[in-house]
Amino acid sequence: MTKGYPIRTCIGCGKREPKHNLTRIVLQNDQRRIYIDPAGRRPGRGAYLHKEAGCIERGLSPRCITRTFRGTAAPVQGLAEAVLKATERVAM
């Protein structure tokens, strides 16, 4: 790990990484919906995922979402694919 960077934990695998290596997702309390937050500035409770399919799949499972965001969230169809696409765009 690199010193000087904020460290966050991936909710998919539990590994700690510098914040810039992870993708942020946000739960907005008014709608209980999950959004992708590539800029890291959206309001709401945030969580982080590695840019790998396995971490995204595990991290977006209903059980993990309930544990991470301390309650249920509205299911979002295609969120895993959207996170993968967003991470690919950032990587380019």
N, C-alpha and C positions, 0 to 999 in steps of 0.2 A: 504494500500500500504506500501511497505517496503522502508525505507530510504536507500540511498546509491547505488541503482540500477538505470540504465537509464530507463526512463519511455517512453513508446510508446503508440500510439493510434491504436486500431483495426479499420480497414476500413470497416468492416462488421457491427459492432454495435456501434462504437464510444467510447467505454469504454477505459480508460487508465489503463495500467498494466505494471509491470516490463518487460523489454525486453525479459528476458529468458522464460517468460510464453507465448510468441507469436511466430508465424512462419513467417519468412520473405519471401516475394516474390519480385522479381527484374524485372524491365523493362530495357532491354539493348537497347540503342538508335540506334545502327547500324542496328538491325534487327526488332526493335519494337516488340519483343517477350517477353513473361513473363516466368520467370524461378523460381523454388523453390530454396531458399538459406538457407538450414538448418544451415550452419556454419556462416552465416552473413558476408561473406567476398567478395561476388561477386560484381563486379563493376556495376554501373548503379543506377537508381532511385529506392529506396526501399519503401516497404509498409509492414504493419504487420497485421496478422490475428490471432484470437483466434483459438485454436485447436478444435473447435466445428463445426459440420456440418452446422448449421444455419449461422454462421459468414462467413464460407468459401463460402457458396452458395451466400450470399448477396454480399460479398466482391469481388467475381469474376464475378459478373454480368457486362454486357457491360457498363451500365450507371455508375456504381461505378468505373470501370477501367478507363473510359474516364475522370472522375472527378479527380481521384487520380493521374493518370500519366499525366494529362494535355494534352490529345490527345488520339487518337485511338491506339489500340495495335492489333497485329495480333491475331485472335481468336485461342485458343489452345484447341483442343478437349481433354477431359479427364483430364484437369488440376485440377479440384476440387477433383477428385478421387485420383490423384497423391499427392495432398497436404494432404489429409486425411491419405493416406498410409505413407507418410513421417513423419507426426506427430505421428502416431502409433508406428513407429520404434524408434523415439526419446523417446517416453514415456516408452518404455520397458526397 
